[in-house]
Structure formats: C-alpha cells, structure tokens
Amino acid sequence: MKMSAAVIRSWVDVISDDYMHWTDSEKEYVVSVAQNLEGEIWKENMGCIGWMTVRDLDCKIKCNVLLLYCKPEYRGAEFIPMVKRLEQIAKSEGAEQIIIGTSMSGYKEQKFNALFSRFGYINSGFKKDL
C-alpha cells in the first residue's frame, strides 16, 4: 500500500532528527521519491519500510528496499521481526531477492552489515564518494 505524503513527511522528520540530518529541500526530495514506493508502518509506529518490487535487468523479480527504519528504542526487540516482515512481503510479491539499497536504521554500517550477515544477507555493493 502506498503511504500518504503526510505520513512519509512525518517519518522523514523522525529519520532526519535521528540519523540522516537532511536539509528541508532534501526532505522534500525524499518525500517525493517515497510516495512512489509501497510502504508499511511497523507495528505501533515503531518503524517503517518502503520498497518497490520490480523485475531487474537480470530478469529476476527483486524487492528493492529504499527505506528501512526502526526507532532507536525498539531496535533491540523489533528490528529482526521487522526484517522478517519485509521477507514475507517480498515472498508474497514473488520476489527472488531482497536488495537493501540504503539503511535508514540509524545503525552504524559495520554493525548493520554484521546483523544482516547473520540472517543470510550478503554485502554485494560498492560505493565511492566523489
């Protein structure tokens, strides 16, 4: 289900305060992009997931996750069930893979990667700041 601009904007504010520290124009950009995603609020406003399921150039159906955020006070108990829910969503949409492009979890990158590695995810990307 698509999330409304107002709901997305409220999450963008939370994420920005906690982790990303976006400017106002960056926030508006994120809102405009996120409106095109499918989305789900995790439980009682503990976090949110934004994704799109598409057939990639290798002809596999992939669930591309562009927004994955869990509030700090729930990360111990709720982050893994949130990821399991994401996996259920991907399977129900016929995805063969989940690609997590950007974490807005607030986790430090090493900790985030180690956590996902324990659940069978592999780090498969490269990044270069220019």
C-alpha positions in Angstrom: 0.0 0.0 0.0 1.2 3.5 -0.7 1.8 5.8 2.2 0.4 9.4 2.1 2.8 12.3 1.7 1.8 13.4 5.3 2.8 10.0 6.7 6.0 9.9 4.8 6.8 13.5 5.8 6.4 12.6 9.5 8.8 9.7 9.1 11.3 11.8 7.2 11.3 14.2 10.1 12.0 11.4 12.6 14.7 9.8 10.4 16.3 13.2 9.8 16.4 14.0 13.6 17.8 10.6 14.5 20.2 9.9 11.7 20.2 11.5 8.3 20.1 15.2 9.1 18.5 16.3 5.8 18.0 19.8 4.8 14.5 21.0 4.0 15.0 20.5 0.3 16.5 17.0 0.8 13.4 16.1 3.0 11.1 17.2 0.2 13.0 15.1 -2.3 12.8 12.0 -0.1 9.1 12.6 0.3 8.6 12.8 -3.4 10.6 9.6 -4.1 9.0 7.7 -1.2 5.5 8.4 -2.5 6.2 6.1 -5.4 7.1 3.2 -3.1 5.0 0.6 -1.5 5.1 1.1 2.2 4.2 -0.2 5.6 4.4 1.2 9.1 5.9 -1.3 11.5 3.5 -2.1 14.4 2.6 0.9 16.5 4.7 3.5 14.8 7.9 1.7 15.8 9.4 1.9 12.3 8.7 1.9 8.6 9.6 0.1 5.4 9.5 1.4 1.9 10.1 -0.8 -1.1 9.4 -1.5 -4.8 9.2 -4.9 -6.3 10.4 -4.9 -9.9 11.9 -7.2 -12.5 15.6 -6.3 -12.8 17.8 -6.4 -15.8 18.8 -10.0 -15.0 15.0 -10.8 -15.3 14.7 -11.7 -11.6 12.0 -10.2 -9.5 13.6 -8.2 -6.7 12.3 -6.3 -3.7 14.3 -3.1 -3.7 14.2 -1.6 -0.2 14.8 2.1 -0.2 13.5 2.9 3.3 14.1 0.7 6.3 14.0 2.5 9.6 13.4 1.4 13.2 13.2 3.9 16.1 16.2 3.5 18.4 14.2 2.5 21.4 12.8 -0.6 19.5 15.9 -1.8 17.7 16.7 -4.5 20.2 13.4 -6.2 20.2 11.7 -5.1 17.0 14.3 -4.8 14.2 14.6 -8.5 13.4 10.8 -9.1 13.3 10.6 -6.1 11.1 13.1 -7.6 8.7 11.2 -10.9 8.8 8.1 -9.0 7.8 10.0 -7.5 4.9 10.9 -11.0 3.8 7.2 -12.1 4.0 6.3 -9.1 1.8 9.0 -9.9 -0.7 7.9 -13.5 -1.0 4.2 -12.6 -1.3 5.1 -10.2 -4.2 7.0 -13.0 -6.0 10.5 -11.6 -5.4 13.5 -13.8 -5.7 15.8 -11.4 -3.9 15.8 -8.6 -1.5 18.1 -5.7 -2.2 18.6 -3.2 0.6 20.0 -0.1 -1.0 20.2 2.3 1.9 19.7 1.7 5.6 18.0 4.4 7.5 18.1 2.2 10.6 20.5 4.5 12.4 22.8 1.6 12.9 26.5 2.1 12.3 27.3 0.5 8.9 29.6 -2.3 10.3 27.0 -3.3 12.9 24.2 -3.2 10.4 26.2 -5.4 7.9 27.1 -7.9 10.6 23.5 -8.2 11.7 22.2 -8.9 8.2 25.1 -11.3 7.5 23.8 -13.5 10.4 20.5 -13.8 8.6 21.9 -14.8 5.2 22.3 -11.5 3.5 25.5 -10.7 1.7 27.1 -7.4 1.2 27.1 -7.0 -2.6 27.6 -3.4 -3.4 30.4 -0.9 -3.9 30.4 2.8 -3.0 32.7 5.6 -3.9 32.2 9.2 -2.7 33.1 11.8 -5.3 
